Amino acid sequence: QAPSYTNSFSLYCNLPISAVMEDEEANLLSFVLRVRVYGLKFDSSVSHSYLVDDVPTGTTAPIGQFHIDIRKVTLFQVRPMIQYDRSGHMDKRSMMFQEALFIMRRMPNYFDRPKDQWNKYRFGFLSKETSKLLKLVDESDEGKPIAELIGRTDYFLVDLAIVPLTQIPL
């Protein structure tokens, strides 16, 4: 059964509660959306040091998850769910997003992005088995339902990826 916080989320995102939880039938159609941070793999053969350091590279383990209806919820609606904790009387940065930002800031800036882009990201979908980035979602497509972006059956094979701009070629 989906956690109760999904109902309180809709009060803040202008998302009808029906998109998150409608009734008993909607409970059966609730999908788990796992969130991971995507990073390019580091090739240690190009390093000139004996020790490679503790810079995070590659894709992380899941940093969080949501129970949502992928037929109705869009990535535009998921973005504030990731970024904000709205459990009290004020909006604050969520623990999930704090962890994502920490990882994003420590990843190598392979494409020499300016500092003002180090905390920015796009969404993508990656394979649960191989952690390979299967699709980078265009910002203009974030308003489409998740099922439309990745497919209703392919959804079960993928996780949602936060892809830092530092990991995307210019």
Salt bridges, closest charged atoms under 4 A:
GLU22 OE1 - LYS72 NZ 2.68
ASP54 OD1 - ARG106 NH2 3.04
ASP69 OD2 - ARG71 NH2 2.70
ASP91 OD1 - ARG86 NE 3.35
ASP141 OD1 - LYS144 NZ 3.23
GLU142 OE2 - ARG79 NH2 2.68
ASP159 OD2 - ARG36 NH1 3.07
